[in-house]
Amino acid sequence: MLTGLSIRDVVLIESLDLEFGPGLGVLTGETGAGKSILLDALGLALGVRADSGLVRSGQAQAVVSVSFDLPADHPAQALLRDNGLDSEPGEPLLIRRIVKADGGSRALVNDQSVSVALVREIGAMLVEIHGQHDDRGLLNPRGHRALLDSFARIDTAPCERSWLAWAEAEAGLAQARGEIEAAMRDREWLEHSVAELSKLGAEPGEESELAAARANMQKGARLAEDIGAAGSLLEGSEGGLSLLRQAARRLERIAGEHERLEEALAALDRALIEASEAEDKLAAAAEALSWDPARLEEVETRLFELRALARKHRVEADGLPALAEELAARLTALDAGERSLATLERAVADARADYQAAATDLSERRSAAAARLDTAVARELAPLKLDAAKFRTALEPLPEGQWGARGRDRVEFEVSTNPGAPFAPLIRIASGGELSRFILALKVALAERGGAGTMIFDEIDRGVGGAVASAIGERLHRLSESAQLLVVTHSPQVAARGTQHLLIEKSHDGLVTRTSVQALDEVRRREEIARMLSGAEVTDEARAQAVRLLEAA
């Protein structure tokens, strides 16, 4: 609900602060008093395109602020949260727009700078302004289907779920087809690669083992001659060990003759032990480094094949076994592809059938609801001096490419304003006054389901009076029981229905012209309605008629 409007330096308004309450608020005043300025200022705060011409002459900027009291579950609250504009519980929502005289503007929500586009989006959730040039709200066909669903209390969730299931099934089928088509293009390469890898039969870790074996054999070939020469110098009757043993036997016979000979024999024994150990280690090294030229060639050939195939597939040689398994699995999946496609195609067909059933149910319920809405609107037309007009809710099936989560129907509100005239969209054929009255009839018929919490009607009673004006006032009052209404009116019958009455006046001090707005008490309200009834001179008869109108309201 709109709770406040503050205006600074907008055209003829120097400073204005207004408070609004629930129910029906009426704004009256003589022609040219500045009612349009008030609506322009409100529109500016709600995101209408800024115009530097709105800045009061001689001032640097114009500022318009509005405040709203929103329930916690209002749709705008989610939008505010998504944009980090939360307000404390119980705190009002504040929107401010600043327009500079030299061009440019700023928008703030809860004292945080935001884009004008966001303000416009928030404003559309909060206020509907219905005037002669309004192309939003009920006049926008994009919202008609949702309004009809709301009127009929239709739950679109089952259709939305079936649409999502169908879309997911289609996506799964498309992905599978893409994968199989790609695999089909690679079938020959896959078959050749699988055969090649299977023939090679690489084992995990095989390359490392082969490389180590080749290195040992290459080392053995390089060291074999030296190992053999060293061994021959130690072994045999003329080898080093044999000579050491002969020397030890001679020393054993004479060692007792002198202590130095005993020391020499002990050293020679130690040398024999070390030499024997060296002989054993040489033999072990020769065995470890032994190599077979045929085996070396075999290892090198195998190692070359492993590394060549690894380079070909751009993997490490140790990754060849895993690659062989992967490519074999792809080939197997390709062979099973047609069977899996058939399963997915059946799933898509089933999901499509489920969606069509849900959408058909929606269409049937919408058709029944459209007939009820047409009847409800028709009841409102005659009292509003639209008895020659006809209203219908047109339902048209959409082409499959335009089907969606909320069904297969295009819904648009259409009217025929004269007998025999074709039906057409409301905004194209209704005049300004007719347009506002059609909107009012629709609003009453829809019981304001799905609309904004605040509605503003600009001169909805233009060109009518008497019983028609009374009918408009009665319907506005009825509508205000479920939403806040602000009405700019020249009709005393409408003004008398208001729960709040604001008078817009223009004054001159010889130099400056100003527009002001005052909330009227009961006495001044009676006088204003009397003026609306009688014109420039307020008569006692007009005052008496004003009292009767107020009492009847």
SULPE-V566971 format. One line per field, one symbol per residue. ss: DSSP state (~ for helix, > for strand, _ for the rest). psi: psi as a letter, one per 30 degrees, with the letter a starting at -180 (. if undefined). burial: # if it has 24 or more other C-alpha atoms within 12 Angstrom, else .. Layout:
BEGIN
ss: ???
psi: ???
burial: ???
END
This chain:
BEGIN
ss: _>>>>>>>>>__>>>>>>>____>>>>>______~~~~~~~~~~~______~~~>_____>>>>>>>>______~~~~~~~~__________>>>>>>>>____>>>>>__>>>_~~~~~~~~~~~>>>>______~~~_~~~~~~~~~~~~____~~~~~~~~~~~~~~~~~~~~~~~~~~~~~_~~~~~~~~~~~~~~_____~~~~~~~~~~~~~~~~~~~~~~~~~~~~~_____~~~~~~~~~~~~~~~~~~_~~~~~~~~~~~~~~~~~~~~~~~~~~~~~~____~~~~~~~~~~~~~~~~~~~~~___~~~~~~~~~~~~~~~~~~~~~~~~~~~~~~~~~~~~~~~~~~~~~~~~~~~~~~~~~~~~~~~~~~~~_____>>>>>>>>__~~~_>__>_>>>>>>>>_______>>~~~~__~~~~~~~~~~~~~~~_______>>>>>_______~~~~~~~~~~~~~~____>>>>>___~~~~____>>>>>>>>>____>>>>>>>__~~~~~~~~~~~~~_____~~~~~~~~~~~~~_
psi: kkflkkkkhjcfjekkjkkkalajkkklllkgfgeeeeeeeeeefgglkkjfffkkkflflkkkklkkjklfgkefeeeeefghgklkkfklkkkkkkkkfgllllkkkhgkklleeeeeeeeffekkjjafgkgabffjfffeeeeeeeefhkjgeeeeeeeeeeeeeeeeeeeeeeeeeeeefgeeeeeeeeeeeeeehklkgeeeeeeeeeeeeeeeeefeeeeeeeeffellfgleeeeeeeeeeeeefgeffkeeeeeeeeeeeeeeeeeeeeeeeeeeeeeegklkeeeeeeeeeeeeeeeeeeeeghlleffeeeeeeeeeeeeeeeegeeeeeeeeeeeeeeeeeeeeeeeeeeeeeeeeeeeeeeeeeeffeefghhfflkkljkkkkllefglafgagkkkkklljfkkfklklkefffkleeeeeeeeeeeeeefggkgllfkkkkjhfgkglabeeeeeeeeeeeeeffflkkkkklgkeeeeffkfkkkkklklkgfekkkklkkkkaeefeeeeeeeeefbejkleeeeeeeeeeeef.
burial: ##############.###############..########################....##########.....##.##....###....##########...######...#.#.###.###########.#.####.#..#########.#.#..#########.##..#..#...#..#......##.##.##..#.##..##..##.##.###.#...#..#..##..##....##..##.##..#.............#..#...#..#...#..#..##..###....#..##.##.###.##..#...########..##.##..#..#...#..#...#..##.###.###.##.###.##..##.######.#####.#######.......###############.....#####..#.###############################.##..#############.#########################.......#######....#########........##.###.##..#
END
